[in-house]
Amino acid sequence: MTPDILTSAKGLANGAPVGLTVIHIQRLPSSFQGLNISTFGGNPVTSVAAKATIDFIEEENLLENAHTVGSYFRGKLEELQAKHALIGEVRGMGLMQALELVKDRKTKEPAPEATAQVMERARDNGLLIGKVDC
């Protein structure tokens, strides 16, 4: 799949404040007219930080590493899903993985109490994880 629009921020410049919007020019709607300006656009310091971050990612082959380690991680999460009915779904890519914790896999009713327990146990073991309420 090739996206028409891609946005990025945060990690793009390794902590420097920067955002990115990339648009596939051949797919840009013909209705788009006029100039697009930004009060944060064109900052040379964050542009250099973003370029250095991208160069480091490429030089250290971090995308392939994220795929390799993420595939291993995903496999282990899927093994846990096979053992525990609490895990309704495993999803994500690379190292950005998610577990959907449910009371019942058929109804997909969320399991907030179990989620809180998992988060506390993870924290007790030195792992900080987040949750999204859907």
Order of alpha helices (4+ residues) and beta strands (2+ residues): beta-beta-alpha-alpha-beta-beta-beta-alpha
